[in-house]
Amino acid sequence: GELQRNDRTIVSVSLAPLPDGAIVVTFADVTDRSRIESALRERAQALEAADQLKSDFVHQASFLFRDPLNAVRGFADMLASGIAGPLSEKQAAYVQDILAASEKLAVVTSDILDLAMIDSGTMRLELSRVDLHELLERVAEPLRKHAESLDIRFAVDVPADIGSVVLDQRRISQIVFNLLSNAFRFTPRGGTITLGAQIV
């Protein structure tokens, strides 16, 4: 066993019987080992508590960020549809700017929350069978006008009959969109960006 002395040193005591019936008592100073083990236990407990805090943050943030953002988008949609009355040309343009900014903020917020979930170990993939051509076309379509405005040729080189794959549709869409965003950022005017895919 181990005993803690008044001077806070920790001594390990072991008993060993001898053939003649006597007992050998051995004392060993294990203070350093015991303190290291205690520090490691405390560190492990602190890391576990930190992971739990990160998990709690992810769940709370999903409401703190998404709910107000959904409200902004919802009211902007109502204004755009004319429910609150007709809008002037300038007002309608402002509402469209709000909707566009809200959409970008929704993407960024979703990406941040996904990164936090990955970091905290709470990421859960939502797998389903998806037609790969349709998925990539949906991601590419909003970027075609952007490509035209930058004088960049943007092509999707994916056979229509490429087939389907099992994946997390939303997160793969985010990955492809981020890759294309980088491509647009670093491609000069007059350049070409080709989105291709294959199933292996």
RAWO-V735513 format. One record per backbone hydrogen bond with DSSP energy under -1.0 kcal/mol. CO is the residue of the C=O (numbers start at 1). NH is the residue of the N-H. E is the energy in kcal/mol with one decimal. If there is no record, write none. Layout:
co:nh:e
CO:NH:E
CO:NH:E
//
This chain:
co:nh:e
1:13:-3.2
3:11:-3.2
5:8:-2.0
9:5:-3.0
10:30:-2.2
11:3:-3.0
12:28:-2.0
14:26:-2.8
16:24:-3.1
18:21:-1.9
22:18:-3.4
24:16:-2.1
26:14:-2.1
28:12:-3.3
30:34:-2.7
31:35:-2.4
32:36:-2.4
33:37:-2.4
34:38:-2.3
35:39:-2.5
36:40:-2.4
37:41:-2.2
38:42:-2.4
39:43:-2.4
40:44:-2.5
41:45:-2.3
42:46:-2.3
43:47:-2.6
44:48:-2.2
45:49:-2.2
46:50:-2.3
47:51:-2.5
48:52:-1.9
49:53:-2.1
50:54:-2.3
51:55:-2.3
52:56:-2.5
53:57:-2.4
54:58:-2.3
55:59:-1.9
56:60:-2.4
57:61:-3.5
58:62:-1.7
60:64:-2.7
61:65:-2.8
63:67:-1.4
65:69:-1.5
66:70:-2.9
67:71:-1.9
68:72:-2.2
69:73:-2.5
70:74:-2.6
71:75:-2.6
72:76:-2.3
73:77:-2.4
74:78:-2.0
75:79:-2.4
76:80:-2.6
77:81:-2.0
78:83:-1.6
79:82:-1.1
82:85:-1.4
88:92:-2.7
89:93:-1.8
90:94:-2.2
91:95:-2.3
92:96:-2.0
93:97:-1.9
94:98:-2.2
95:99:-2.4
96:100:-2.4
97:101:-2.6
98:102:-2.5
99:103:-2.1
100:104:-2.0
101:105:-2.6
102:106:-2.3
103:107:-1.8
104:108:-2.4
105:109:-2.9
106:110:-2.3
107:111:-2.3
108:112:-2.6
109:113:-2.5
110:114:-2.2
111:115:-2.4
112:116:-2.3
113:117:-2.4
114:118:-2.5
115:119:-2.5
116:120:-2.0
117:122:-2.1
128:167:-2.4
130:165:-2.5
131:135:-2.1
132:136:-2.4
133:137:-2.2
134:138:-2.1
135:139:-1.7
136:140:-2.2
137:141:-2.5
140:143:-1.7
141:144:-1.4
143:147:-2.2
144:148:-2.0
145:149:-2.4
146:150:-1.1
147:152:-2.7
148:151:-1.4
151:190:-3.0
153:193:-3.0
155:195:-3.0
159:162:-1.6
163:132:-2.0
165:130:-3.1
167:128:-1.9
168:172:-2.5
169:173:-2.1
170:174:-1.8
171:175:-2.2
172:176:-2.7
173:177:-2.6
174:178:-2.6
175:179:-2.3
176:180:-2.5
177:181:-2.5
178:182:-2.0
179:183:-2.0
180:184:-2.7
181:185:-1.9
182:186:-1.8
188:191:-1.9
191:153:-2.7
193:155:-2.6
195:157:-2.8
//
